Amino acid sequence: EDKATKRSRDLLAVEMKEDSLPDSLFLDQSKRKIQTSKVEPSALFSKLGHFLPLFKKSNEELETRTQAEGADSVNIEVVEKGPHISMEVFLGVSDNPDDGAAGAEPVDVDADA
């Protein structure tokens, strides 16, 4: 056993004191032995395996673009000239009955205008 493996075992060792762990952790409360088993890979784990490399690649492309074109080229708060939609959304709960939110009327937006 090499030094790193021994160190890992030492760090992972759990000192078993009487009544130091709740009974719910033990399959057999009379023996108070912790039993573990291998967990099969889940669908989420599989999806992460596909997503994380794409995420890494995207971050690398973002870093390259930032270095080449400057931070404003990737800043979503910087709006280029030309037609765009500006939205301000506020979420929250108001305790003030006079703030007008409770009696607010819905607004119809004409997409053709």
C-alpha positions, 0 to 999 in steps of 0.5 A, a space after each residue: 500500500 503506497 503512502 497516498 492510499 494509506 493517507 486516504 484510508 486514514 482520512 476516510 476512517 470513521 472512529 466508531 464510538 458507542 452511540 456516536 451514530 444514529 441507529 437509522 444508519 445501520 441495516 442491522 441495529 444489533 451489529 451496528 455495522 455500516 453496510 454500503 453498496 455500489 449505486 448504479 449510474 443514474 440518467 442525470 449522471 449520464 447527462 452530466 457526462 455529456 453536458 460538462 465537456 460542452 460547458 467546458 468548450 463553451 467557457 473556453 470559447 468565451 474566454 478566447 472571445 473575451 481576450 480577442 474582442 474585449 469584455 463588452 463583446 460578451 456582456 449581456 448588459 451592453 446593447 448594440 445599436 439597432 432594434 432590441 427589446 428592453 425588459 425590466 422584471 421585478 419579483 418579490 412579495 409586497 406587504 404594502 396594500 397601497 403599492 398598486 400591485 394588487 389592483 394592477 390591470 393586465 396590459 395588452 401588447 400589440 406585437 405588430 405595433 
